[in-house]
Amino acid sequence: MNTSSRRYTIRFDPRVCERIEGLARNQDCNPSDVIRAAVNAYLATSNMTALSSRRMARISEFMQLALDVIISEQYPEFRERIIANADKRLEQYHGA
């Protein structure tokens, strides 16, 4: 370990500890090595995950706007019924 490293104290749920310790045994290393590898993997992909989430949000917004324009222009008689059903499903499946 690097002498310029910093020490942190963290607490884990006992089930998480068991999994960390099991991985450490299987990989013949210390639990701290497993935790370091997990943190490094998370940090390496966190920016990509944020970009992917932003991309998915943009795609979703585009599709919603495109559908709203299509429905408003070509099928205006169905718009209110679609919105009512969307609200109903939102409440049914998401409790909102």
Backbone hydrogen bonds, N-H to C=O, Kabsch-Sander energy under -0.5 kcal/mol:
donor,donor_aa,acceptor,acceptor_aa,energy
5,S,2,N,-1.5
10,I,8,Y,-0.6
16,V,13,D,-0.7
17,C,13,D,-2.2
18,E,14,P,-2.3
19,R,15,R,-1.8
20,I,16,V,-2.7
21,E,17,C,-3.0
22,G,18,E,-2.3
23,L,19,R,-2.5
24,A,20,I,-2.5
25,R,21,E,-2.4
26,N,22,G,-2.5
27,Q,23,L,-2.3
28,D,24,A,-0.6
28,D,25,R,-0.9
29,C,24,A,-2.4
33,D,30,N,-0.8
34,V,30,N,-1.5
35,I,31,P,-2.4
36,R,32,S,-2.6
37,A,33,D,-2.4
38,A,34,V,-2.4
39,V,35,I,-2.6
40,N,36,R,-2.8
41,A,37,A,-2.4
42,Y,38,A,-2.4
43,L,39,V,-2.8
44,A,40,N,-2.1
45,T,41,A,-1.4
46,S,42,Y,-1.7
47,N,43,L,-0.6
49,T,45,T,-2.6
50,A,46,S,-2.1
51,L,47,N,-2.3
52,S,48,M,-2.6
53,S,49,T,-2.6
54,R,50,A,-2.2
55,R,51,L,-2.5
56,M,52,S,-2.6
57,A,53,S,-2.3
58,R,54,R,-2.3
59,I,55,R,-2.6
60,S,56,M,-2.5
61,E,57,A,-2.5
62,F,58,R,-2.5
63,M,59,I,-2.7
64,Q,60,S,-2.4
65,L,61,E,-2.5
66,A,62,F,-3.0
67,L,63,M,-2.7
68,D,64,Q,-2.2
69,V,65,L,-2.4
70,I,66,A,-2.5
71,I,67,L,-3.0
72,S,68,D,-2.8
73,E,69,V,-2.4
74,Q,70,I,-3.1
75,Y,70,I,-0.7
75,Y,71,I,-1.6
78,F,75,Y,-1.9
79,R,75,Y,-0.6
79,R,76,P,-0.6
82,I,78,F,-2.5
83,I,79,R,-2.4
84,A,80,E,-2.4
85,N,81,R,-2.3
86,A,82,I,-2.4
87,D,83,I,-2.5
88,K,84,A,-2.2
89,R,85,N,-2.6
90,L,86,A,-2.4
91,E,87,D,-2.2
92,Q,88,K,-2.6
93,Y,89,R,-3.1
94,H,90,L,-1.9
95,G,91,E,-1.3
96,A,90,L,-1.1
